[in-house]
Amino acid sequence: MPASSAPPFPESGADGDGGGGGGGALRRTLTFRDLVVYGLLFIAPMAPVGVFGTLVAKAHGAVAAVYLVATAAMGFTAYSYARMVRVVPRAGSVYAYARVGLGEGAGFVAGWMALLDYLLIPAVAYLFSGIAMNALVPAVHPWVWTAAAVAVTTGLNLSGVRVAALAGFVVLAVEIAVLCVFVAAAAWALAADGPRRGWLTPLTGEGAFDTGAVLTAVSVAVLSYLGFDAIAAFAEEAAGGPGRVARAVLTCLAAAGVLFLVQTYLAALLVPLSAAELAAEPARQGAAFYDTVDASTGRWLHDLVAASKAGGAAFAALSGQAAAGRLLFAMARDRRLPSALAVVDRGTGVPRRAVLCAAVVTLVAAVWAARRGDGLDRLVSVVDVGALVAFGLLHLSVVGWFAVRRRMRCGVVRDVLVPLVGLAVVVAVLVQAAEVAQVVGVVWLGAGLGVLAVQGAGARGAR
């Protein structure tokens, strides 16, 4: 077997206990479709809805160009995932990859930073679901809907990975059906009344194309893609080997890019406010997509999109919660977290304690935010920093494994240059991140380094 495809560690569960004293092993039951479903669920097919107005304002109207560039930029990260999942086909995703490519300490840091992302993104998604349901049923407070969404999706995750994947497939199909209805309604409106902007405006912008403005908007748009990497967390539960997981990661990103491009292109042709007007009225940016739907097709589609976003957000959180559970499980199995989290339920094949732990943390964060007027803003401002740091370590892991540990027995372009370009993209986006996100990231990183130092001292004392 070639060195690039030989896993450096034995796969979990080879001895039937799932590692770390667990009761059972992760089961290889997920198909290619299931993997893509988990990825698209976490991303959400209509993820651009919430940031559409912001991107139109920042990019001077060239919102479709923003998503073209963002898809290409995230393609470097998807490529690095596809490379490393063949080397380390294990649960834990970037944590496992950094352990192999960069060493134990870097692996822990990667897992620790990714954990921030996997715990907070589901909290934001649950909160979106609660807010959307409150808009439809105002008599019930958003935090009640938020807590109910956590309870339902946690129950599905604990029922088994196949049960959750099947439920997710149904919800994803509904989301895509609603998106198709929007596309058809938008096409009808364009055929009947014509566009409010020039046909190329979503690609070129209003007036002269502004490269700097588009790149600034890309730093916001990449948030729509966070979650496709969750597919790699299910590597030990995928039937068909690591090659299938790699294909699923790339397929998910490509599918999301197409969905994002189509909906933002059509919406940009029909948006009633210009980019300059949206820039001058920031309060209207959040509802810009819904205002576009109202103005071009009517209130019925507005309500349909809102209901779809409510259900879709809850199941995006389901996928994120499941990925968080696998990351906790993998780190506990390697004794980087309490070993109790490494137990796998013999009946369902689910790391039950790890999933429940992730659910509790997410529930607390989501309900706390739902009960505060500024809770959503506080959560949204910090969700990206953990993932971006983990992505950076992922790219370095590719270089570390293929170029350093294999002593340059690799393709210089594909295993050095491509990951380094991906790293540059990640650094550029991190620089553009909100100040509060950077502060939270530094604090979280400091806490992780403290845990790592304590573990290192404990290991030396044991010797």
ABEGO torsion letter per residue (X at the ends): XBAAABBABBBBGAAGAGEGGBBEBBBBABBAAAAAAAAAAAAEAAAAAAAAAAAAAAAGGBAAAAAAAAAAAAAAAAAAAAAAAAABBBBGEAAAAAAAAAEAAAAAAAAAAAAAAAAAAAAAAAAAAAAAAAAABAABBAAAAAAAAAAAAAAAAAAEAAAAAAAAAAAAAAAAAAAAAAAAAAAAAAAAAEBABBAAAAAAEBEBBBAAAAAAAAAAAAAAABGAAAAAAAAAABBGEAAAAAAAAAAAAAAAAAAAAAAAAAAAAABABBAAAAAABAAAAAAAAAAAAAAAAEAAAAAAAAAAAAAAAAAAAAAAAAAAAAAAAAAAAAGABBAAAABBBAAAGBBAAAAAAAAAAAAAAAAAAAABAAAAAAAAAAAAAAAAAAAAAAAAAAAAAAAAAAGGBBBAAAAAAAAAAAAAAAAAAAAABBAAAAAAAAAAAAAAAAAAAAAAAAAAAAX
